[in-house]
């Protein structure tokens, strides 16, 4: 079976937004380019065990319902205020964010101090089908949520269920995005499928996902425009680092702005700038890495050239 190239329309949408933010954003105090996307894995749990996700391994990825410490979250927001952050904050990462019952409180805290920040939630949608699902979603929008992205995994019969929610709450196309993740293997299951930095092994008629034996020889833009914050406060190099092998720092010990510009992060960018992926976990990762964030990559490239 010949594999089709699946292109999620959301990729272009995000890139347009990142480019716009980068044009308006100021560099940090040390002159380094800022991040445009903050992804928060607000808890350590998910209600599903999808076969293409590392969470299919229940022992390796047990459900941890603890949410990011609110004190650390407040300090994170204060950091973002310092740079007048107007980029993207996405509750996604390694979890199902709607399992955090107080998610609206986190959203409200962001929107109160950072009114121009775009806030997104990425979900499998299951919690929205609960008895109080519509009420809860309304509460999230009132708190300041801009967009919810719902990934449908079970089949086309789900479309009617989620279209009804959109219609009842009178939500726009920008507020409510449904993504068809139930597509067949010939369409990459409706996702930009990868081995999640060597965390997934999968073989069928269309795919064989496993850790690479030789690293890809190409750059990766992720650490140039994006940070991922785990529920324990760790700032990870990339949202594909499911094994959490490379922490850049922890919010309990260092501010996000300091971590973004620290030696670990800078050295990593220099390697990826030169298409060097011969280091963990990049050496086993098959992620393309250049779908979003090209302008941020180019800004960092110029920054490094001026420093030499």
Secondary structure as UniProt FT lines:
FT   HELIX           9..24
FT   TURN            29..30
FT   STRAND          37..40
FT   TURN            51..52
FT   HELIX           54..56
FT   TURN            58..61
FT   HELIX           70..82
FT   TURN            83..84
FT   STRAND          88..91
FT   TURN            93..94
FT   HELIX           97..99
FT   TURN            101..102
FT   HELIX           103..113
FT   TURN            115..116
FT   STRAND          118..123
FT   HELIX           126..129
FT   TURN            131..132
FT   HELIX           133..143
FT   STRAND          147..152
FT   HELIX           157..168
FT   TURN            169..170
FT   TURN            173..175
FT   STRAND          176..180
FT   TURN            181..182
FT   HELIX           185..190
FT   TURN            196..199
FT   STRAND          202..203
FT   STRAND          208..209
FT   HELIX           222..225
FT   STRAND          226..229
FT   TURN            231..232
FT   STRAND          234..236
FT   TURN            239..240
FT   TURN            242..243
FT   STRAND          247..250
FT   TURN            251..253
FT   HELIX           256..260
FT   HELIX           263..273
FT   TURN            274..275
FT   TURN            280..281
FT   HELIX           282..284
FT   HELIX           294..307
//
